[in-house]
Amino acid sequence: MSRLAKPLLFASSDECEQAFYEALENADADAAVDLWLDEAEVCCVHPNGPRLLGHAAVTGSWRAILANGPLRVRAATKKTLETPTIALHNVVEEVLVTQGRTQKIVQVIATNAYVKTPSGWKMVLHHASPAPEGQASEVESPSGPLH
């Protein structure tokens, strides 16, 4: 589906997130950029990357990444905290990685944050970290130091 056929207003943070992952799968940089709030406060951290601050830096990074083609990624597991105006989604992304003739799925732990605006829900944060040894694990009650 062309990004022009998609609604420009997202009624929920879930809709905005679904559009985000669809844009990555389709290498649609324009759609990915349209999801972000056009403000200096937005932030993005790609796996093992620097902290990108501001709309220009964040959207420029997505344009550069998606210029290389689609990302085979899907949000597999999600925990959500939502208020009437802010939503936080912590997801385990499953990413198909190709190395030579070998393909494998690695997991990335990501946090996506959204704000509700008069123009619908917009993304303000994407922070992704590689899962240790490529597999995410969940710990309900951590033992030992956290930091």
C-alpha positions in Angstrom: 0.0 0.0 0.0 1.3 3.4 -0.9 2.0 5.8 2.0 -0.4 8.2 0.3 -3.2 5.8 0.8 -2.5 5.4 4.5 -4.2 7.7 7.0 -2.1 10.7 8.0 -3.7 10.7 11.5 -3.1 7.8 13.8 -5.9 7.2 16.2 -3.7 5.1 18.6 -0.1 4.6 19.4 -0.5 1.0 18.2 -1.5 2.3 14.7 1.5 4.5 14.6 3.8 1.7 15.7 2.3 -0.7 13.1 3.0 2.0 10.4 6.5 2.4 11.7 7.4 -1.3 11.2 5.6 -1.4 7.8 7.7 1.5 6.7 10.9 -0.3 7.7 9.7 -3.5 5.9 8.9 -1.5 2.8 12.0 0.7 2.9 9.6 3.6 2.8 11.7 6.5 4.2 9.0 9.1 3.6 6.5 7.1 5.6 9.0 6.5 8.4 9.8 10.2 8.6 6.1 11.2 8.6 5.6 9.2 11.8 8.0 11.4 13.8 7.0 14.5 15.7 8.7 17.4 14.0 10.3 18.8 17.2 13.9 19.2 18.5 13.1 16.9 21.5 12.8 13.7 19.5 15.5 11.1 20.1 16.7 7.9 18.4 19.4 5.4 19.3 20.0 2.6 16.8 21.7 -0.6 18.0 25.3 0.2 19.1 24.8 3.8 17.7 25.0 7.3 19.1 22.2 9.3 20.6 20.6 11.2 17.8 18.7 14.3 18.9 16.3 16.4 16.9 14.1 15.8 14.0 16.7 16.4 11.3 19.2 14.0 12.9 16.6 11.3 13.6 14.9 11.4 10.2 18.2 11.7 8.3 19.3 8.5 10.0 16.2 6.6 8.9 16.6 7.9 5.3 20.2 6.7 5.2 19.3 3.3 6.7 16.3 2.7 4.4 18.3 3.8 1.3 20.0 0.4 1.7 16.7 -1.4 1.2 14.0 -2.9 3.5 14.6 -4.0 7.1 13.2 -7.4 7.8 12.0 -6.7 11.3 8.8 -7.3 13.3 7.8 -6.5 16.8 7.3 -9.9 18.4 6.6 -9.2 22.0 5.3 -5.9 23.5 4.7 -4.4 26.9 2.8 -1.2 26.9 2.3 1.7 29.3 -0.2 4.3 28.1 -1.8 7.5 29.4 -4.2 9.6 27.5 -1.3 11.6 25.9 1.8 9.4 26.1 2.5 5.8 25.3 5.6 3.7 25.9 6.1 0.4 24.1 8.9 -1.9 25.0 9.2 -4.5 22.2 11.4 -7.4 21.3 12.1 -7.0 17.6 12.9 -10.0 15.5 15.4 -9.0 12.8 16.3 -11.2 9.9 20.1 -10.8 9.3 21.9 -12.0 6.2 25.6 -12.8 6.4 26.8 -14.1 3.1 24.5 -17.1 2.3 23.4 -17.5 5.9 20.3 -15.9 7.4 19.4 -15.9 11.0 16.9 -14.1 13.3 18.4 -12.0 16.0 16.5 -10.2 18.7 16.7 -6.5 19.5 15.2 -4.9 22.5 13.6 -1.6 21.7 11.6 1.1 23.4 9.3 3.3 21.3 7.6 6.3 22.8 4.6 8.2 21.3 2.7 11.4 22.1 -0.8 12.3 21.2 -1.0 15.5 19.3 -3.9 17.4 17.6 -2.6 15.6 14.5 -2.9 12.1 16.1 -0.2 9.9 17.6 3.5 10.7 16.7 6.7 8.9 17.5 9.2 10.8 19.8 11.7 8.0 20.7 13.1 4.8 19.3 15.9 3.3 21.4 17.1 -0.1 20.2 19.8 -2.4 21.8 21.0 -5.7 20.6 19.8 -8.5 22.9 22.7 -10.4 24.6 23.8 -13.2 22.3 21.0 -12.3 19.9 18.2 -13.6 22.3 16.1 -11.5 24.6 15.3 -12.9 28.0 12.9 -11.6 30.6 13.7 -11.2 34.2 10.8 -10.4 36.6 12.9 -10.0 39.8 16.5 -9.2 39.0 19.2 -10.4 41.3 22.3 -8.4 41.8 23.2 -4.9 40.6 21.2 -3.5 37.7 23.8 -0.9 36.6 
